[in-house]
Amino acid sequence: MEKTKISQLNEIREECLNCQKCELGKTRTNIVFSDGNPETAKAVLIGEAPGENEDLTGTPFVGRAGKLLNEFLEKAGISREKDLYIINTVKCRPPKNRVPEKDEKKQCESYLLKQINIINPKIIIFCGATALKSFVDTKTPISKIRGELLDIEVLGRKYNAITVFHPSFLLRKHSTEPGEPRDLMLKDLKKIKEIINS
């Protein structure tokens, strides 16, 4: 009998619960595996790494940045619960919320890639530079590459991808004037909404 998406993901989750491949496993409270509905998700959103709130709850994007992300998703007509499957480049919180190191991301990579292929989304959303650079070797700043459709390959399968600003960056940018980061974020999410619905 063919395994369901949920049963396949549960197997990976079990692996993650026992994972001690890198130092992050020693300091975590919880693994932060995913959020969203694997059965209905049309897009995979990849963030940087769990923060303190995420480590405590085991759910990605639940702190201040997560609340802001939810506001933007709502404005764009994207359902966090139905349209998205949300993961991070690493499953455990780096100490003091620092950026995950290359080796830490490498140790977590197989889990991340398998999750993407199980969901098989219409589009992958790189939320911020850390997520983008885990897949694309680029020095181009987010402000130049955001909103641009990219072709990437995950375990032999091709996907469309797009980069958006990380909501923690938007916490410091309050203007909603045309061309400002908050305005561009909403435009990018509306573009993603069209792709999800196509």
C-alpha positions in Angstrom: 0.0 0.0 0.0 1.3 3.4 -0.9 2.2 5.6 2.1 0.3 8.8 2.6 2.2 12.2 2.7 1.5 12.4 6.4 2.9 8.9 7.1 6.0 9.6 5.1 6.5 12.9 6.9 5.9 11.2 10.3 8.8 8.9 9.5 11.1 11.8 8.9 9.8 13.5 12.0 10.8 10.4 14.1 14.3 10.6 12.6 14.5 14.3 13.5 13.4 13.6 17.1 16.4 11.3 17.6 18.8 13.4 15.5 22.1 14.4 17.2 24.1 14.9 14.0 25.1 18.5 15.0 25.6 20.5 18.2 22.1 22.1 17.9 20.5 18.8 19.0 22.1 19.2 22.4 20.6 22.6 23.2 17.1 22.4 21.7 13.9 22.2 23.7 11.9 20.9 20.8 12.5 20.1 17.1 10.6 22.5 14.9 9.5 20.2 12.2 6.8 22.0 10.2 3.4 23.8 10.1 0.6 23.7 7.6 -1.5 21.0 6.0 0.7 18.5 3.9 -2.4 17.2 2.1 -3.6 20.6 0.7 -0.4 22.7 0.7 0.5 24.2 -2.8 3.6 26.0 -1.6 6.5 25.2 0.7 7.8 28.2 2.6 11.3 27.9 4.0 12.5 30.1 6.8 15.9 30.5 8.4 15.9 28.7 11.7 13.7 28.4 14.8 13.9 31.2 17.4 13.1 31.1 21.1 9.3 30.9 20.7 9.6 28.3 18.0 11.9 26.2 20.1 9.4 26.3 23.0 6.3 25.5 20.9 7.8 23.3 18.2 6.1 25.4 15.5 7.8 27.6 13.0 7.0 31.4 12.7 5.1 31.9 16.0 7.0 34.9 17.4 6.7 38.6 16.4 8.0 37.9 12.9 5.5 35.0 12.5 2.6 37.2 13.5 3.7 39.8 10.9 4.0 37.0 8.3 0.4 35.9 9.2 -0.8 39.5 8.6 0.8 39.6 5.2 -0.5 36.2 4.2 -4.0 37.2 5.1 -3.8 40.4 3.1 -2.6 38.4 0.1 -5.4 35.9 0.5 -3.0 33.0 1.3 -4.2 30.5 4.0 -1.3 29.5 6.3 -3.3 26.4 7.4 -4.4 25.3 3.9 -2.0 26.7 1.2 1.4 26.5 2.9 3.7 23.9 4.3 6.3 25.8 6.5 9.8 24.5 7.3 13.2 26.0 8.2 16.7 25.3 6.9 17.4 23.6 10.3 15.1 21.9 12.7 16.7 23.1 16.0 17.2 26.6 17.3 20.8 28.0 17.0 22.0 29.5 20.3 21.0 33.1 20.8 19.1 33.0 17.5 22.3 33.2 15.4 22.3 32.3 11.7 22.7 28.5 11.3 26.2 27.5 10.2 26.9 25.8 6.9 27.6 22.5 8.5 24.5 22.6 10.6 22.4 23.2 7.5 24.2 20.4 5.7 23.3 17.9 8.5 19.6 18.9 8.3 19.5 19.1 4.5 18.3 15.5 3.8 15.2 16.0 6.0 14.4 19.4 4.3 14.8 18.0 0.8 12.6 14.9 1.5 9.9 17.1 3.0 9.8 19.3 -0.1 9.6 16.3 -2.5 6.8 14.7 -0.4 4.7 17.9 -0.6 5.7 18.4 -4.3 4.6 22.0 -4.3 3.7 24.3 -7.2 6.2 26.8 -5.8 8.9 27.0 -3.1 9.2 30.3 -1.2 12.6 31.3 0.2 11.9 33.5 3.1 15.1 35.6 3.5 18.7 35.2 2.5 19.6 32.1 4.6 16.9 30.0 2.9 17.8 31.3 -0.6 21.5 30.6 -0.1 20.8 27.0 1.0 19.7 26.3 -2.6 21.2 29.0 -4.8 24.8 30.0 -4.8 24.4 33.8 -5.1 25.8 37.0 -3.6 22.9 39.0 -5.1 21.1 40.9 -2.3 17.5 39.9 -1.5 16.3 43.4 -2.6 17.5 42.6 -6.2 16.4 38.9 -6.4 13.1 39.0 -4.6 10.0 38.5 -6.6 12.0 36.8 -9.4 11.0 33.3 -10.5 13.8 30.8 -10.2 14.2 27.2 -11.3 15.7 24.8 -8.8 16.2 21.1 -8.5 15.4 19.0 -5.4 16.4 15.3 -5.5 16.1 15.2 -9.2 12.8 17.0 -9.4 12.4 20.6 -10.8 10.5 23.3 -9.0 9.7 27.0 -9.4 10.9 29.1 -6.5 10.7 32.7 -5.4 12.4 34.8 -2.8 10.6 37.1 -0.4 11.8 39.3 2.4 12.0 37.7 5.9 9.3 39.2 8.2 12.0 39.9 10.8 13.5 42.4 8.3 10.0 44.0 7.8 9.7 44.5 11.6 12.2 47.3 11.1 10.6 48.7 8.0 7.3 50.3 8.7 6.5 52.3 5.5 3.8 50.8 3.2 4.5 53.4 0.4 4.9 52.0 -3.1 8.4 50.4 -3.7 9.1 50.1 0.1 9.8 46.5 1.4 6.3 46.0 2.9 4.7 47.0 -0.4 7.0 44.7 -2.3 6.3 41.8 0.1 2.6 42.1 -0.5 3.1 42.2 -4.3 5.3 39.1 -4.1 2.8 37.2 -2.0 -0.1 38.1 -4.4 2.1 36.8 -7.2 2.5 33.5 -5.2 -1.3 33.4 -4.6 -1.8 33.5 -8.4 0.7 30.6 -8.9 -1.0 28.6 -6.2 -4.4 29.1 -7.8 -3.3 28.4 -11.4 
